[in-house]
Amino acid sequence: MTELEMLTFAAKAVGITIVRSRLDDPLQRDMLVQNSARNPNQPTGPWNPREDDGDALRLAVELYFHVNVFTPIDDETDHYPGFVEIWREGGDDPLITGYFKHSEERYATTRLAISLTAAQIGKDMP
């Protein structure tokens, strides 16, 4: 799944209307959407849960995700990576698990896990 497809399906999962992609723009790297939570008084604004912590959190809240982040057991040697799990209300198993080796990667891994899980939900919608 491309980044454009992932963000398009994730937006579909929560009813966000995409105006256009700005992923090819090195200064923007986002989607222009209607009624962006980042720009509440503007008709359009940026959205990219893959890159923005706030967008990822709002996406997780809208979809009732439970996010578990487990730290690496030994960050110095990378023998035991940490991982992120995304669960959905009422689910018996995690919907996705992402792994990271260093603690500074945990934010990017968490945003990716949220975005991918939301995209799969949007992709499965009629």
Rosetta blueprint (number, residue, H / E / L):
1 M L
2 T L
3 E H
4 L H
5 E H
6 M H
7 L H
8 T H
9 F H
10 A H
11 A H
12 K H
13 A H
14 V H
15 G L
16 I L
17 T L
18 I E
19 V E
20 R E
21 S E
22 R L
23 L L
24 D L
25 D L
26 P L
27 L L
28 Q L
29 R L
30 D L
31 M E
32 L E
33 V E
34 Q E
35 N L
36 S L
37 A L
38 R L
39 N L
40 P L
41 N L
42 Q L
43 P L
44 T E
45 G E
46 P E
47 W E
48 N L
49 P L
50 R L
51 E L
52 D L
53 D H
54 G H
55 D H
56 A H
57 L H
58 R H
59 L H
60 A H
61 V H
62 E H
63 L L
64 Y L
65 F E
66 H E
67 V E
68 N E
69 V E
70 F E
71 T L
72 P L
73 I L
74 D L
75 D L
76 E L
77 T L
78 D L
79 H L
80 Y L
81 P L
82 G E
83 F E
84 V E
85 E E
86 I E
87 W E
88 R E
89 E L
90 G L
91 G L
92 D L
93 D L
94 P L
95 L L
96 I E
97 T E
98 G E
99 Y E
100 F E
101 K L
102 H L
103 S H
104 E H
105 E H
106 R H
107 Y H
108 A H
109 T H
110 T H
111 R H
112 L H
113 A H
114 I H
115 S H
116 L H
117 T H
118 A H
119 A H
120 Q H
121 I H
122 G H
123 K H
124 D H
125 M L
126 P L
